[in-house]
Structures are given as C-alpha cells and as structure tokens.
Amino acid sequence: MKKVLFGCVGNLLFIGALCSEGQESSLEKVCRFPVVLDMTLALDDFRGIFSGSWGNTFGSLAALNMQIDLPSSFSGALGGSYGLYDWAGRASTPYKNSKTYQQQGFITAAVSWQTPKKFGWHVGFAYDWMLNKNFGLFALNPFFDQVRGQVGYVMGSSDEIGVWGSYAIHTADEELQGLPIQFKGVSQANLFWSHYFPAQGNLMLWVGTPYQRGLLYTEGRAGTFIVGAQFSVPANDFFRFEGHGSYMGSRGRSGVVPSKNYSANLCFGLTYSWEKCSALKGTPMSLANNSSFMTDTNQNF
C-alpha cells in the first residue's frame, strides 16, 4: 500500500514539474482541466456606420467563456458578454430618455480542431449572436447573427498564419417613426499572423476586406479595408491582460461622408483563468466582440 501511495505521489510531482516548466508532452492533458473557465472585465470603445455623425460609444463589459476539451484533438467553447455604455446619457436619441444607457451582449458557441503535432493545421468554427438595447444612433433593439470560421497553419511553438472570416446571416428589421431601419453584421475576410511568446502570451494581427453589399449603399461593400489586432499578456499564473482593436475604412464615393461611415473598436481588459498550466497552440476562436462582429445599417445621419 505504501509503495502504491509513494508511486502516485511521485507521478503527480513529476507531472507538476513538467507543467510548471511549460514543456509539451503526452502528459500535458493531465495538467489541463477538462473544462476551463475564463472571466474578463474590460473597457470598450466602439463606433460604426450605425453611429452616423455622432461620436464613439464608450463603456465597460463583463465576459465569461468556457472551453471544453473533447476527444481526438477537438475542443468546444461557449461564452457570452454583457456591456453597459453611454454612462452620461445619449444626446443623439430625441425619441427616448436622453439618460438611457446603451446595452450590448454577445453569445458565441464554437468548436475547434488542433493538430496534435508540433506543425500542422488548426481549424475553428463559431456561431455568434449580438443582442442590443438602445443601440446606435436611433436607440433601437436589434438582434442578429453571423457565422465565423478560421483556418491556420501552426509552425512549431512560435507562429501561425492563416485566414479568418465571417458571414452575416440574418438582417434585423426595426422601425422608428415609420422609418424602416435595418441592421446586419459586416461580412469580412482576413489574412492573419499570430506569434506565441515563451511566457504563453500571444499577438495576432490581421488585414482584410468587407464583402457583401453594404446596407447603406445601392451597390458595393460596406467599407474599403479592415485592419485589426488582439493580444494576451500573462500577469501571473492566473491573470492576464488582454485587448483587441479594429478599423474598417469608409468608402469615399460621391455623396458619401467618410467621417460618418467608418468602423473602429478598442477594448482592454483583465482576464482571470481557472486553469494554471495551459499551452497556447493555435489561435483560439475568441468570444465575439465589436472587432470580429462589426455592424452595418441602412440609415444614419
């Protein structure tokens, strides 16, 4: 009995040493909890075509994301966020109380497959929902969705290159004083590069373009180009600083006011993870946000 006990303790110490050193091995799965839970608090600033001639929307959000290890190198994720914006009120909304807050939520369900080898493919798919209250220039309550996909090639423990994109599915139809107003996600296609640092931090950069016809125009895309970035920097074993940002250039054709029709987002936050020893291998399918889920509309002023 003592031999068995000492043998188990010895094995646990050996596994713990491997985890603390960040080494990759077949024992890494023992380090990982089957369910990993992340909680984030962040400050968020965004605008889009729906903002019209008014300024950015600023506020804070809380997010909870759960990742589950599945057999055969698959993983699943389910998460959501809730943000509260325009703390000083909404002067752009003449038909509602000017002190009304803007509220926004995202829900994401995702599945990914990661090569078990040091080099190989990483594939992910996500379904995103956006829920709003008092959203945009007219303070409406649209609810719409998109699908998102990502394919990358992981080159060892340092870099990944690939493509990611989204496709807007449904259009939300709202009405204000008899005026029909529509909202829809901006479908986008991007090339990305990710770099993984030895301390388990990472940086992702992307450049791309919107596609599909923009709701504001009789023809052509919602914008001209898209650039974006996201990062994760560990503070200790459990906390990490995270952020993301994006910019979609506005169209410059006749009759279009560029200052009204661009999109931008900046978000910085602190994340607590209930998993201590995790190795970044491939860019995960992140929870939807105002960079990965931009919004188009048919009316702004």
C-alpha positions in Angstrom: 0.0 0.0 0.0 2.8 2.4 0.9 4.6 1.6 -2.4 1.4 2.4 -4.3 0.9 5.6 -2.4 4.5 6.8 -2.9 4.3 5.9 -6.5 1.2 8.0 -7.1 2.7 11.0 -5.2 5.9 10.7 -7.3 3.9 10.6 -10.5 2.0 13.7 -9.5 5.1 15.6 -8.6 6.7 14.6 -12.0 3.6 15.8 -13.9 3.6 19.1 -11.9 7.2 19.7 -12.8 6.5 19.3 -16.4 3.6 21.7 -16.3 5.5 24.4 -14.4 8.3 24.3 -16.9 5.8 24.7 -19.8 7.0 21.6 -21.6 4.8 19.9 -24.2 4.4 16.2 -23.7 1.7 13.5 -23.7 1.3 14.3 -20.0 0.1 17.8 -20.8 -3.5 16.7 -20.9 -3.2 15.7 -17.2 -2.3 19.3 -16.4 -5.4 20.6 -18.1 -8.8 20.6 -16.5 -11.4 19.1 -18.9 -13.4 22.4 -18.5 -11.5 25.8 -18.5 -13.4 28.9 -17.4 -12.2 32.5 -18.1 -13.7 35.6 -16.7 -13.0 39.1 -18.2 -13.6 42.7 -17.1 -12.8 45.3 -19.8 -13.3 48.8 -21.0 -14.7 49.1 -24.5 -15.0 51.9 -27.1 -16.6 51.4 -30.5 -18.4 53.0 -33.4 -19.7 52.0 -36.8 -21.8 53.0 -39.7 -24.8 52.9 -37.3 -23.2 55.8 -35.3 -23.7 58.3 -38.1 -22.3 61.8 -37.4 -22.3 61.1 -33.6 -19.2 60.1 -31.6 -18.0 56.8 -30.3 -19.8 54.6 -27.7 -17.8 54.0 -24.5 -18.5 51.7 -21.6 -17.4 48.5 -19.8 -18.2 44.9 -20.2 -18.0 41.6 -18.3 -17.5 38.3 -20.2 -17.5 34.6 -19.2 -16.1 32.0 -21.6 -16.0 28.2 -21.1 -13.7 25.8 -23.1 -14.1 22.0 -23.0 -11.5 19.5 -24.2 -13.0 16.9 -26.4 -11.6 13.6 -27.8 -9.4 13.5 -31.0 -7.8 16.9 -30.5 -11.2 18.7 -30.7 -12.4 21.4 -28.2 -15.6 23.3 -27.7 -16.3 26.7 -26.3 -19.4 28.6 -25.1 -19.4 32.1 -23.8 -21.1 35.4 -23.5 -20.5 39.1 -22.6 -22.6 42.0 -21.4 -21.7 45.6 -21.8 -23.1 48.8 -20.4 -22.4 52.0 -22.4 -23.0 55.8 -22.6 -22.8 56.3 -18.9 -23.5 60.1 -19.3 -26.6 59.5 -21.4 -27.5 59.6 -25.1 -27.9 63.1 -26.6 -28.3 61.6 -30.0 -31.7 60.0 -29.2 -34.5 62.5 -29.4 -37.3 59.9 -29.1 -36.2 58.4 -25.8 -35.0 59.5 -22.4 -31.5 61.1 -23.0 -30.2 59.4 -19.8 -30.9 55.9 -21.2 -27.9 53.6 -21.2 -26.9 51.5 -24.2 -26.6 47.8 -23.6 -25.0 45.1 -25.7 -24.4 41.4 -25.4 -22.6 38.7 -27.4 -23.0 34.9 -27.3 -20.6 32.6 -29.0 -20.7 28.8 -29.5 -17.5 27.4 -31.1 -15.7 24.2 -32.0 -12.0 23.8 -32.9 -9.6 21.1 -34.0 -5.9 21.3 -33.3 -3.2 19.1 -34.8 -1.6 17.1 -32.0 1.8 17.6 -33.7 4.2 20.5 -33.4 3.4 21.6 -37.0 0.0 21.4 -38.6 -3.4 22.8 -39.2 -5.8 24.5 -36.7 -9.4 24.8 -37.8 -12.3 26.6 -35.9 -15.9 27.4 -36.5 -18.2 29.7 -34.4 -21.8 30.9 -34.4 -22.2 34.4 -32.9 -25.3 36.3 -31.7 -25.4 40.0 -31.0 -28.2 41.4 -28.7 -28.7 45.1 -28.2 -30.9 47.5 -26.3 -30.9 51.3 -27.2 -28.3 50.6 -29.8 -26.8 53.1 -32.3 -28.0 56.5 -33.4 -31.7 55.7 -33.0 -31.5 53.7 -29.8 -33.2 50.5 -31.2 -33.1 46.9 -30.0 -31.8 44.8 -33.0 -30.8 41.1 -32.6 -28.9 39.4 -35.4 -26.2 36.8 -36.0 -23.2 35.6 -38.0 -21.1 32.6 -38.6 -17.3 32.8 -38.3 -14.5 30.5 -39.5 -10.8 30.3 -39.1 -8.0 28.1 -40.7 -4.4 28.4 -39.6 -1.2 26.6 -40.0 0.8 26.3 -36.8 4.6 26.4 -37.3 6.1 25.0 -34.1 5.6 26.9 -30.9 6.1 30.4 -32.2 4.0 31.3 -35.2 0.7 30.7 -37.0 -0.5 32.1 -40.3 -4.0 31.7 -41.8 -7.3 33.2 -42.8 -10.4 34.0 -40.8 -13.7 35.4 -41.9 -17.4 36.0 -41.0 -20.6 35.8 -42.9 -23.7 37.8 -41.8 -26.8 35.6 -41.8 -30.0 37.5 -40.8 -31.0 41.1 -41.1 -32.8 42.7 -38.1 -35.7 44.9 -39.2 -36.6 47.8 -36.9 -38.8 50.9 -37.3 -38.6 54.4 -35.9 -41.4 57.0 -36.6 -42.4 55.0 -39.6 -38.8 54.9 -41.0 -37.6 51.3 -41.7 -34.1 50.7 -40.2 -32.1 47.5 -40.8 -29.1 46.1 -39.1 -26.8 43.3 -40.2 -23.3 42.0 -39.5 -20.5 43.1 -41.8 -19.2 40.0 -43.6 -15.4 40.1 -43.6 -12.4 38.1 -44.9 -8.9 38.5 -43.4 -5.4 37.1 -43.5 -3.8 36.8 -40.1 -0.5 36.2 -38.4 -0.1 35.1 -34.8 3.1 35.0 -32.7 3.3 33.0 -29.4 5.7 34.1 -26.8 7.6 31.7 -24.4 5.6 33.0 -21.4 2.3 32.0 -23.0 1.5 35.4 -24.3 0.4 36.0 -27.9 -0.1 38.7 -30.5 -2.4 38.4 -33.6 -2.5 40.8 -36.5 -4.9 40.8 -39.5 -5.7 42.6 -42.6 -8.7 42.1 -44.9 -11.8 43.4 -46.5 -15.6 43.5 -46.0 -17.6 41.8 -48.7 -21.4 41.5 -49.5 -23.3 44.6 -50.4 -23.5 47.3 -47.7 -27.0 48.1 -46.5 -26.3 51.9 -46.8 -25.4 51.7 -50.5 -27.2 50.6 -53.6 -24.1 48.7 -54.7 -20.7 47.8 -53.3 -19.3 46.8 -49.9 -19.9 48.4 -46.5 -16.3 49.7 -46.4 -12.9 49.6 -48.1 -10.5 47.6 -45.9 -10.1 46.2 -42.4 -7.1 46.0 -40.1 -7.1 44.6 -36.6 -5.1 43.1 -33.7 -5.5 41.3 -30.5 -3.1 40.4 -27.7 -2.8 38.4 -24.5 0.0 39.1 -21.9 0.2 36.9 -18.7 0.5 38.9 -15.4 0.9 35.7 -13.3 -0.3 32.1 -13.3 -3.9 33.0 -13.4 -4.3 36.6 -14.5 -3.6 38.1 -18.0 -4.0 41.4 -19.7 -6.0 41.2 -23.0 -7.1 43.5 -25.7 -8.3 43.9 -29.3 -8.9 46.6 -31.8 -10.0 47.0 -35.4 -10.6 49.7 -38.1 -12.8 49.5 -41.2 -12.1 52.3 -43.7 -15.1 54.1 -45.1 -16.0 54.5 -48.7 -15.1 57.7 -50.5 -17.5 57.7 -53.4 -19.6 60.7 -54.4 -22.3 61.6 -51.8 -20.7 59.6 -49.0 -19.4 61.3 -45.9 -16.3 59.3 -44.8 -16.4 60.6 -41.2 -19.8 59.0 -40.7 -19.2 55.6 -42.3 -16.1 54.1 -40.8 -15.9 51.5 -38.0 -13.5 51.3 -35.1 -13.1 49.4 -31.8 -10.6 49.4 -28.9 -11.0 47.2 -25.9 -8.7 46.5 -23.0 -9.3 44.1 -20.1 -8.1 41.8 -17.4 -8.9 38.1 -17.5 -8.9 35.5 -14.7 -8.5 31.9 -15.8 -9.2 28.9 -13.6 -6.5 26.9 -15.5 -2.9 27.5 -14.4 -0.8 25.4 -16.8 -2.1 25.8 -20.3 -0.1 25.9 -23.5 -1.2 28.1 -26.4 -1.2 26.0 -29.5 -3.1 27.8 -32.3 -5.2 30.9 -32.1 -8.5 30.0 -30.3 -11.9 31.0 -31.5 -12.4 34.1 -29.4 -15.7 35.3 -28.0 -17.4 37.6 -30.4 -16.8 41.4 -30.0 -17.1 44.6 -31.9 -14.0 43.8 -33.9 -14.9 40.3 -35.0 -18.6 41.2 -35.3 -19.0 44.7 -37.0 -22.4 46.1 -37.7 -23.9 47.6 -40.9 -27.1 49.6 -41.2 -29.2 51.2 -44.0 -29.9 54.6 -42.2 -27.6 57.1 -40.5 -27.4 60.9 -40.2 
